[in-house]
């Protein structure tokens, strides 16, 4: 019975969107408001996806005639995710990912990687904090692994070659126009 109640709460979260979590194992601690999923965990909500070895879902306190809401998700072990926000898509991974839905805040720790798919921007760091409300990102490195930011600027050699090929055509056109 407890399993059905907790699962019902999880599925009905965040307005009418569905939250689907698949895992090999499930534990519920109703009084604590904690659900733990372990073993090949896969979570899907709208177009967002998360995979991990373990996922802890912390719920709001029980109140009469109200549904519990997720306050925090903590994913650990081989964490990979895909998230879509207003006009942007992100892919990432880390040893641990904490998401607070009310604050729209992600914290990726341990071997953090984040890729903004559309513009092919990539961040690497020991700790990456993303605030979806403010659009801020903060990255912290370690002594052995500094922060790394990579952005694809295109092939600069190809651009120079195209510019050189275009230049003689422009000169010929200008000479022809000058003779007329």
C-alpha positions, 0 to 999 in steps of 0.5 A: 500500500505504501508503495502505491501511495508514494508512486502515486505522489511521484507520478502526479508531481509538477502540475499535470506533467508525468514523472516516470522513474524506472529502477531495479529496487525501490524503498519508501520512507513515508514519514521522512518523505524519502523515496530511494531508487537503486539499480539502473535508475532512469527518470523521465519528466517531459523531455528531461532525462536522468540516468544513475545508479541511485536516486533519492527523491525528497518530498514535502511534508504531509498535509491534509488534502494536499499532494506532496511535492518533490523538494530535492532529487539527489542522483549518484553513481554514473549520473547522466542527464539531458535537460531542455530549458527555454530554447536550450538543450543541455547534456551532462554527467557527474559523480553526483547531481542535485536538483532543487525544482523550486529553485530550478537549481542544479549542482553537479559535483565530481568529474562534472561535464555540461554541454550546451548542445545548440552552440556546442559549448562545453564546461568541465569542472569539479563542481558546476552550479546552474541556476535556471532562473537567473541563467547563471553558471558557476564552475569550480575546479580543483588543484589537479583539474582546473576549470575548462571551457570549450566552444567551437568557433568553426574552422579558422583555416577554412575561413581564411582559405575561403577569404583568399579565394574570394579576394581575387574575384573581387579584384578582377571585378573592380579592375573590369569596372574601372576600365569601363 
